[in-house]
Amino acid sequence: MHEMSIAISIVDAVADRVCQEGCTTVSSIELVVGRLSGVEVESLRFCFAAAAADTSAAGAELLIVEREAAGACEDCGAEFPIASYHACCPSCGRFRVRVTSGEELAVKSITIE
Protein backbone atom coordinates (compact mmCIF):
# COMPACT_ATOMS: atom_id res chain seq x y z
CA MET A 1 0.00 0.00 0.00
CA HIS A 2 1.67 3.19 -1.15
CA GLU A 3 -0.39 5.33 1.23
CA MET A 4 2.03 4.41 4.03
CA SER A 5 5.02 5.76 2.11
CA ILE A 6 3.01 8.91 1.34
CA ALA A 7 2.10 9.29 5.02
CA ILE A 8 5.73 8.87 6.04
CA SER A 9 6.78 11.50 3.48
CA ILE A 10 4.18 13.92 4.84
CA VAL A 11 5.34 13.36 8.42
CA ASP A 12 8.98 13.87 7.36
CA ALA A 13 8.15 17.11 5.52
CA VAL A 14 6.16 18.38 8.49
CA ALA A 15 8.96 17.45 10.91
CA ASP A 16 11.45 19.40 8.78
CA ARG A 17 9.19 22.45 8.85
CA VAL A 18 8.64 22.16 12.61
CA CYS A 19 12.41 22.03 13.11
CA GLN A 20 12.93 25.09 10.86
CA GLU A 21 10.33 27.06 12.82
CA GLY A 22 11.69 25.98 16.21
CA CYS A 23 8.33 24.64 17.34
CA THR A 24 7.44 21.34 18.94
CA THR A 25 3.82 20.49 18.20
CA VAL A 26 1.70 20.17 15.08
CA SER A 27 -2.02 20.66 15.66
CA SER A 28 -3.27 20.21 12.10
CA ILE A 29 -2.15 19.40 8.59
CA GLU A 30 -4.22 20.23 5.54
CA LEU A 31 -3.69 18.20 2.37
CA VAL A 32 -5.06 18.56 -1.14
CA VAL A 33 -5.65 15.19 -2.78
CA GLY A 34 -6.90 15.01 -6.34
CA ARG A 35 -9.42 12.37 -7.35
CA LEU A 36 -7.01 11.12 -10.04
CA SER A 37 -3.96 11.03 -7.77
CA GLY A 38 -4.34 7.32 -7.07
CA VAL A 39 -4.44 7.93 -3.33
CA GLU A 40 -7.07 6.15 -1.25
CA VAL A 41 -8.04 8.86 1.25
CA GLU A 42 -9.25 6.58 4.05
CA SER A 43 -6.11 4.45 3.79
CA LEU A 44 -4.02 7.60 3.95
CA ARG A 45 -5.82 8.70 7.12
CA PHE A 46 -5.16 5.33 8.72
CA CYS A 47 -1.51 5.28 7.66
CA PHE A 48 -0.96 8.87 8.77
CA ALA A 49 -1.99 8.04 12.33
CA ALA A 50 0.58 5.22 12.42
CA ALA A 51 3.33 7.23 10.70
CA ALA A 52 2.83 10.23 12.99
CA ALA A 53 3.07 8.23 16.22
CA ASP A 54 5.96 9.39 18.42
CA THR A 55 6.62 12.45 16.20
CA SER A 56 5.73 16.12 16.49
CA ALA A 57 2.70 15.33 14.31
CA ALA A 58 1.27 12.76 16.73
CA GLY A 59 -2.34 13.62 17.43
CA ALA A 60 -2.47 16.25 14.69
CA GLU A 61 -5.76 16.64 12.90
CA LEU A 62 -5.43 15.58 9.27
CA LEU A 63 -7.69 17.66 7.05
CA ILE A 64 -8.01 16.37 3.51
CA VAL A 65 -9.53 18.45 0.73
CA GLU A 66 -10.42 16.22 -2.19
CA ARG A 67 -9.98 18.03 -5.49
CA GLU A 68 -12.37 17.09 -8.26
CA ALA A 69 -10.86 16.17 -11.61
CA ALA A 70 -11.29 18.43 -14.61
CA GLY A 71 -10.10 18.41 -18.17
CA ALA A 72 -9.85 20.58 -21.24
CA CYS A 73 -10.35 19.43 -24.81
CA GLU A 74 -7.26 20.04 -26.91
CA ASP A 75 -9.40 20.27 -30.06
CA CYS A 76 -12.29 22.58 -29.15
CA GLY A 77 -11.05 24.07 -25.85
CA ALA A 78 -14.08 23.03 -23.79
CA GLU A 79 -13.44 22.63 -20.05
CA PHE A 80 -15.43 20.08 -18.05
CA PRO A 81 -15.32 17.68 -15.07
CA ILE A 82 -13.88 14.24 -15.74
CA ALA A 83 -14.05 10.94 -13.88
CA SER A 84 -10.99 9.22 -15.39
CA TYR A 85 -8.05 9.71 -17.70
CA HIS A 86 -10.06 8.29 -20.60
CA ALA A 87 -12.54 11.12 -20.95
CA CYS A 88 -14.53 12.13 -23.97
CA CYS A 89 -15.20 15.81 -24.64
CA PRO A 90 -18.93 16.44 -24.18
CA SER A 91 -18.78 19.27 -26.73
CA CYS A 92 -17.04 17.70 -29.72
CA GLY A 93 -16.90 13.99 -28.82
CA ARG A 94 -13.13 13.68 -29.21
CA PHE A 95 -10.81 11.99 -26.76
CA ARG A 96 -7.98 14.55 -26.82
CA VAL A 97 -8.58 15.66 -23.25
CA ARG A 98 -5.81 17.18 -21.12
CA VAL A 99 -6.18 16.84 -17.34
CA THR A 100 -6.20 20.31 -15.75
CA SER A 101 -6.87 19.33 -12.13
CA GLY A 102 -7.37 16.28 -10.00
CA GLU A 103 -3.82 14.88 -9.89
CA GLU A 104 -2.72 16.97 -6.91
CA LEU A 105 -1.13 15.60 -3.77
CA ALA A 106 0.22 18.43 -1.66
CA VAL A 107 0.49 19.77 1.87
CA LYS A 108 -1.57 22.96 1.75
CA SER A 109 -0.96 24.15 5.31
CA ILE A 110 0.49 23.15 8.65
CA THR A 111 -0.63 24.58 11.98
CA ILE A 112 2.25 24.43 14.45
CA GLU A 113 2.69 25.61 18.02
SULNORBEL-V57361 format. One record per pair of residues at least 4 apart in sequence whose ideal C-beta (glycine too) atoms are under 6 Angstrom apart, sorted by sequence separation. I is the first residue (numbers start at 1). J is the second residue. D is the distance in whole Angstrom. If there is no record, write none. Layout:
i: (I,I)
j: (J,J)
d: (D,D)
This chain:
i: (33,47,48,18,39,52,53,73,82,89,33,52,72,88,33,89,80,87,70,71,78,14,68,69,78,48,76,71,73,76,45,75,75,75,74,41,73,74,71,72,71,72,71,26,70,26,29,33,70,28,27,28,29,30,31,32,33,34,35,36,69,26,35,67,32,67,3,67,18,3,7,11,15,3,7,11,15,4,8,14,3,7,11,11,36,37,35,36,34,37,34,34,32,33,32,31,32,30,30,29,28,27,26,27,25,23,23,21,17,18,14)
j: (37,51,52,23,44,57,58,78,87,94,39,58,79,95,41,97,90,97,81,82,89,26,81,82,91,62,91,87,89,92,62,92,94,96,96,64,97,98,97,98,99,100,100,56,100,57,60,64,101,60,60,61,62,63,64,65,66,67,68,69,102,60,69,101,67,102,40,104,56,43,47,51,55,44,48,52,56,47,51,57,47,51,55,57,102,103,102,103,102,105,103,104,104,105,106,107,108,108,109,110,111,111,112,113,113,112,113,112,110,112,110)
d: (6,6,6,5,6,4,6,5,4,5,5,5,5,6,6,6,6,4,5,4,6,6,6,5,4,5,5,5,4,4,6,6,5,5,4,6,6,6,4,5,5,5,6,5,5,4,5,6,5,6,6,4,6,4,5,5,6,4,6,5,3,4,5,6,6,6,6,5,5,4,4,5,6,5,4,5,6,4,5,5,5,4,6,5,4,6,5,5,4,5,5,4,5,6,5,6,5,4,4,5,4,5,5,6,5,4,6,6,6,6,6)
